[in-house]
Amino acid sequence: MADAPADWSDVLQAWRAGPAGRAVAEALGRRLDAGAVIHPASPLRALALTPRARVRIVILGQDPYHGPGQAEGLAFSVPHGVPRPPSLRNIDVELARDLGVPVPSHGHLGDWARRGVLLLNTALTVEAGQAGSHARIGWAPLTDALITATAADPGVRAYLLWGAHAQSKAALIEAAGGGRHLVLMANHPSPLSARRPPQPFIGCGHFSRLAAWCAAQGLPEPDWRR
């Protein structure tokens, strides 16, 4: 796996040296030897595009897209030229509804990442066609440590937790951040849940609420264009 910026290195090195890091390396090696196709090619790309010192917002996904050509190491993002998956289409619907952001022609979120939005999946790899297949191979201790590190760092930031899996990380953020961060929760943007109770994603208003919070904190409003 490619290295991330140096300010993530303490978290990465501790994980790699421990049992969870070794378990992931061994599991990936076994599956590759067995002929499995594993996505994405760069599991740490979210860290590479968003250095720790620049994290302003964290959006948590569950695991990478498992279709051909979709996953690129950024939660909810797909490369240029790949059709936007339904969850990302719903994110764009809510951005347009909430802030009037024009719906773009592509689904690549690299501009967000470079502006300080950490697009982190809680499992960083998946096997082709098998959603959730690497959820329990040892990624969770790393991604939990990354979430905790961002919450413990000085300053304030916002966490957008969409779906029960992402919301399960709220306690980590609270414990590490002492309640100083903005934590917004709603259903996952998947078509299965985006418009359903208890907290429909469509209509949640997270983007305008985040803009208002940033203004109150004296921070620039996030730029969601791409």
HELIX and SHEET records of a PDB file:
HELIX    1   1 ALA A    6  TRP A    8  5                                   3    
HELIX    2   2 SER A    9  ALA A   17  1                                   9    
HELIX    3   3 PRO A   19  ASP A   33  1                                  15    
HELIX    4   4 ARG A   45  LEU A   49  1                                   5    
HELIX    5   5 ARG A   52  ARG A   54  5                                   3    
HELIX    6   6 PRO A   86  LEU A   99  1                                  14    
HELIX    7   7 GLY A  110  ARG A  114  1                                   5    
HELIX    8   8 TRP A  139  ALA A  152  1                                  14    
HELIX    9   9 ALA A  164  GLN A  167  1                                   4    
HELIX   10  10 ALA A  170  GLY A  177  1                                   8    
HELIX   11  11 HIS A  206  GLN A  217  1                                  12    
SHEET    1   A 2 ILE A  38  HIS A  39  0                                        
SHEET    2   A 2 VAL A 126  GLU A 127 -1                                        
SHEET    1   B 4 VAL A 117  ASN A 121  0                                        
SHEET    2   B 4 ILE A  57  GLY A  61  1                                        
SHEET    3   B 4 ALA A 158  TRP A 162  1                                        
SHEET    4   B 4 LEU A 182  ALA A 186  1                                        
END                                                                             
